[in-house]
């Protein structure tokens, strides 16, 4: 089952979406038909989700920093290999 999870502050704003193995009875969890992250930041008015004026945070790619560092290491390695090749050619 898929649920929109509302904030605990009484605002009825969706803070996340979750797919669970079974049914949950909780007023802060609204069952939805499909996994839809675009509901995050919207408000549950008791019958439907409506715009709240809140802009949800942009998801952060947890691997982005690692990818950037890996790209730099590959570039550095390529440069070192070129230097070694040049030294061998002079040698």
C-alpha positions as CSV (number, residue, x, y, z in Angstrom):
1,X,0.0,0.0,0.0
2,X,1.2,3.5,-0.8
3,X,0.7,6.5,1.6
4,X,1.2,10.2,1.6
5,X,2.7,11.1,5.0
6,X,1.5,14.3,6.6
7,X,3.5,16.6,8.9
8,X,2.8,16.2,12.6
9,X,2.4,20.0,13.1
10,X,-1.3,20.0,12.1
11,X,-0.7,21.7,8.8
12,X,-1.8,18.7,6.7
13,X,1.2,19.2,4.4
14,X,2.7,16.1,2.8
15,X,6.2,15.5,4.0
16,X,6.9,12.2,2.2
17,X,5.5,9.2,0.3
18,X,5.9,5.6,1.5
19,X,5.2,2.2,0.1
20,X,4.4,-0.2,2.9
21,X,3.7,-4.0,3.0
22,X,0.3,-3.6,4.8
23,X,-2.5,-1.3,5.7
24,X,-1.8,1.5,8.2
25,X,-4.5,3.2,10.2
26,X,-3.1,6.7,11.1
27,X,-4.7,10.1,10.4
28,X,-1.2,11.3,9.3
29,X,-1.0,8.7,6.5
30,X,-3.3,9.1,3.6
31,X,-3.6,6.1,1.2
32,X,-2.9,7.0,-2.4
33,X,-3.3,4.9,-5.6
34,X,0.2,5.3,-7.0
35,X,3.7,6.4,-5.8
36,X,3.7,10.1,-6.6
37,X,6.5,12.3,-5.1
38,X,4.9,15.4,-6.6
39,X,2.4,15.3,-3.7
40,X,5.3,16.4,-1.3
41,X,4.6,19.9,-0.2
42,X,0.9,19.8,-1.1
43,X,-1.9,20.1,1.5
44,X,-4.5,17.4,2.2
45,X,-7.8,19.2,2.5
46,X,-9.7,16.1,3.8
47,X,-10.7,14.9,0.3
48,X,-7.9,15.8,-2.1
49,X,-4.4,17.2,-2.3
50,X,-4.2,20.9,-3.1
51,X,-1.4,23.4,-3.7
52,X,-0.1,24.8,-0.4
53,X,2.4,27.4,-1.7
54,X,5.2,25.4,-0.1
55,X,8.1,24.5,-2.5
56,X,9.4,21.0,-1.5
57,X,13.2,20.6,-1.2
58,X,15.0,19.4,-4.2
59,X,16.3,15.8,-3.7
60,X,20.0,15.6,-3.3
61,X,22.0,13.0,-5.1
62,X,24.0,11.3,-2.3
63,X,26.5,10.1,-4.9
64,X,27.1,13.4,-6.6
65,X,30.0,14.4,-4.5
66,X,31.6,10.9,-4.9
67,X,31.1,11.1,-8.7
68,X,32.8,14.5,-8.8
69,X,35.8,13.3,-6.8
70,X,36.0,10.1,-8.9
71,X,36.0,12.2,-12.1
72,X,38.8,14.4,-10.7
73,X,40.8,11.3,-9.7
74,X,40.4,9.8,-13.2
75,X,41.6,13.1,-14.8
76,X,44.6,13.2,-12.4
77,X,45.5,9.6,-13.2
78,X,45.3,10.4,-17.0
79,X,47.6,13.3,-16.4
80,X,50.1,11.2,-14.4
81,X,50.1,8.5,-17.1
82,X,50.9,11.1,-19.7
83,X,53.7,12.5,-17.6
84,X,55.1,8.9,-17.1
85,X,54.9,8.3,-20.8
86,X,56.7,11.5,-21.6
87,X,59.5,10.7,-19.1
88,X,59.9,7.2,-20.5
89,X,60.2,8.7,-24.0
90,X,62.9,11.1,-22.9
91,X,64.7,8.4,-21.0
